[in-house]
């Protein structure tokens, strides 16, 4: 059974190198125009090497329910479905940090 996160395209274009301690992170972009939480969440996807000690925030998606229709963010040209709590946490971080890099556990970035 598929998890709550349905995304494949960014993973195929952002492979994890073998033999290195690498993870995928999302860069959440600040809203381009005024409107804050009403603006869709746009994100980029990158691979970082943990030996380089990159700076990023971490978040667990596990808590919370998936709404119908699910909350989504846009990663490149794909939609990523999130639990309500994960989506709310990303919005709260975006309000405070504007643009930031984040690692979200489970099948969001471990694929």
C-alpha positions in Angstrom: 0.0 0.0 0.0 1.3 3.4 -0.9 2.0 5.9 1.9 0.6 9.4 2.1 3.4 10.8 0.0 2.9 10.2 -3.7 5.8 11.5 -5.7 8.3 9.9 -8.0 9.6 12.3 -10.7 11.9 14.4 -8.4 13.5 11.2 -7.1 14.4 9.9 -10.5 16.1 13.2 -11.4 17.7 13.5 -7.9 19.3 10.1 -7.2 21.3 9.4 -4.0 25.0 8.6 -4.8 26.1 5.2 -3.7 28.8 5.0 -1.0 28.2 8.5 0.4 26.2 9.7 3.5 23.7 11.7 1.5 20.0 12.6 2.0 17.5 14.6 0.1 16.2 17.9 1.5 13.5 20.3 0.4 14.1 24.0 0.1 10.8 25.6 0.9 10.5 29.0 -0.9 9.1 32.1 0.7 5.8 33.2 -1.0 6.5 35.5 -4.0 3.6 37.8 -3.3 1.8 38.9 -0.2 -0.8 36.5 1.1 1.3 34.2 3.3 -0.5 31.0 4.1 -2.9 31.4 1.2 0.0 31.0 -1.3 0.8 27.5 -2.4 4.0 26.0 -1.0 6.7 25.7 -3.6 9.8 23.6 -3.0 13.0 22.5 -4.6 14.7 19.1 -4.0 18.4 18.6 -3.5 20.9 16.0 -2.4 23.2 17.0 0.4 26.3 15.1 1.8 26.0 14.8 5.6 29.8 14.8 5.8 29.7 18.4 4.6 27.5 19.3 7.7 24.8 21.0 5.7 22.3 23.2 7.6 18.7 22.1 7.6 15.6 21.8 9.8 14.0 18.3 10.4 10.3 17.4 10.7 8.4 14.2 11.3 5.4 13.7 9.1 4.0 10.7 11.1 1.6 12.6 13.4 -1.8 13.6 12.1 -4.3 12.5 9.5 -4.5 12.9 5.8 -7.4 15.1 4.8 -9.5 14.5 1.7 -8.4 16.1 -0.6 -4.9 16.0 0.9 -2.8 19.1 1.5 -0.1 19.4 -1.1 3.2 21.2 -1.9 4.7 21.6 -5.3 8.2 20.1 -5.8 9.5 21.2 -9.2 6.5 20.1 -11.3 5.1 17.4 -9.1 2.6 17.5 -6.3 3.5 16.0 -2.9 0.6 15.1 -0.6 1.2 15.8 3.1 -0.7 15.1 6.4 -2.5 18.1 7.7 0.0 18.5 10.6 3.0 18.3 8.4 1.6 20.9 6.0 0.7 23.2 8.9 4.2 22.8 10.4 5.8 23.8 7.0 3.5 26.8 6.8 4.4 27.9 10.3 8.1 27.5 9.5 7.7 29.4 6.3 6.0 32.3 8.2 9.0 32.5 10.5 12.0 31.5 8.3 10.7 32.6 4.9 13.0 30.4 2.7 14.5 27.3 4.5 15.9 23.9 3.9 14.1 20.9 5.6 14.4 17.1 5.8 11.1 15.4 6.3 11.2 11.7 7.4 9.4 8.7 5.9 8.6 8.5 2.3 8.8 12.2 1.7 12.6 12.2 1.2 13.6 8.6 1.9 12.9 6.9 -1.4 
